[in-house]
Amino acid sequence: MDPLSTNKKQKRRNNSLSRFVRYYFYLRKDKENELETVANIRAGVEFKGASLWILIFAILIASLGLNINSTAVIIGAMLISPLMGPIIGMGLSLGINDYELLKRSMKSYSVATVISIITATIFFFVSPFDQPQSEILARTSPTIYDVFIALLGGLAGFIALSTKDKGNVIPGVAIATALMPPLCTAGYGIAIGSMRFFLGAFYLYFINTVFIVVATFLGTRIRGYSPKVFQEKRRELAVKRYILAIVIVTMVPSLILTINIISTTFYESDANHYIDKAFSYPGTQIISRTISYKDKCIDIMLIGNEVPEESLSLSKKQMEEYRRLQGSRLTIVQGGGERLNLDAIRSSVMEDFYKKSEQQLLDRQAAIDTLQDKLASYKRYEWLSNELMQELVVLYPAAKELSISHAVNVTAGSTGGTADTLTIAVIKFDSIPAAKDLAIIKEWMKTRTNTQKLRLITEE
């Protein structure tokens, strides 16, 4: 084959691929006017007057939702909240080297954060409900998934903001990144005097904020936003230094925290995998497990048939297969004795009961849905028979009766019967039409009953 011809074909393929990628994935094609986008983001940075009151009401609604454990109320509060404005503003200012916008955004962000925590603290201080619900407990420790959600949500949010047809992405980003609930949980921690709740929730809020800012910064670079132009080079250099210092002060702790989150996630994943693999004994159940990456310890409680020490020794040796678990302290408590944790047993029993009850409800609902489908099928044939009979009489006046039903057809075979479903139509005529007309009637009924398998039976 001619090498020149091969090179031309390869170039055409590369050009076609390049055109395909640019047509479907090129982000700058539908970019809104850059100045309009920047102006809109600047307008959403300020927190005063109506914006501040909307934030306060959103915090109160989210706090109430956490108090009554209502996911729907929390989602409503996140849709109302204008908290994304200064966060997007910080990311944009870093992307275009706008120090003034960065200062305004950070000031608004700080004011909004402090007022939100104060509002939530007052609410939970006067609230008669002081027991932490599951929605509150879920906001006290970030995971690696929260980092990914904040990063991807921030990218989606900025790209939507900078697009001509913005769609409904921003409300989804506000829900996904979940900035409001951690703030409310931080207020709850102050109200009940728990630093663990406050620090854990604020930790989650801070991580979400940082990665939304990072995502917005990346979005400005992907979209090709022009950096701010300074008349004086000295001023430009000073601004870049200020921004670099702020980025370092903010990002270094964030990176350390993120590395810790990633390490914790991997450690807990390996520990759970190890426990499920090594402690699966017949007649014995794991009723509780406590995994601490910080203390490098794993506590397991077993109940049921007592496991011999030889078997436990073999299970302990399996920990050596997991590099991240090496050096961890493993404690195993078997059922009975003074160390038996009744609360853990009660919790495990209730969890099993809930799971079994939930599965039973799902099974029953599936059976109800199946029966309703069958009932709807019978009712369909009932009204369809009446409708088709009226049409059939017009086409063939000799038709007197019509019956339609769903049936199972079983065919005998060498290895047993095979079953299939079909629709049966029985028509009674004064005089049976010719074979040509019957074929037309059969095809017409197939179309009207929306079936490909129909058996037509005629009577006289």
Protein Blocks (a to p, Z undefined) as FASTA:
>chain_A
ZZklmmmmmmmmmmmmmmmmmmmmmmklmgccfklmmmmmmmmmpgghjlmmmmmmmmmm
mmmmmmnopaklmmmmmmmpcklmmmmmmmmmmmnopaklmmmmmmmmmmmmmmmmmmmm
mmmmmpmblbdcfklmmmmbccfklmmmmmmmmmmmmmmmmpfblojmlmmmmmmnomml
mmmmmmmmmmnopaklmmmmmmmmmmmmmmmmmmmmmmmmmnopacdddfblklmmmmmm
mmmmmmmmmmmmmmmmmmmmmmmmmmmmmmmmmmmmmmccghiacfbdcddfklopaddd
dedjdddfklmmmmmmmmmmpmklgoiacddddeedjklcfklmmmmmmmmmmmmmmmmm
mmmmmmmmmmmmmmmmmmmmmmmmmmmmmmmmmmmmmbmbdcddddddddddfkoccddd
ddddddddfbdcdfklmmmmmmmmmmmnopabdcddddZZ
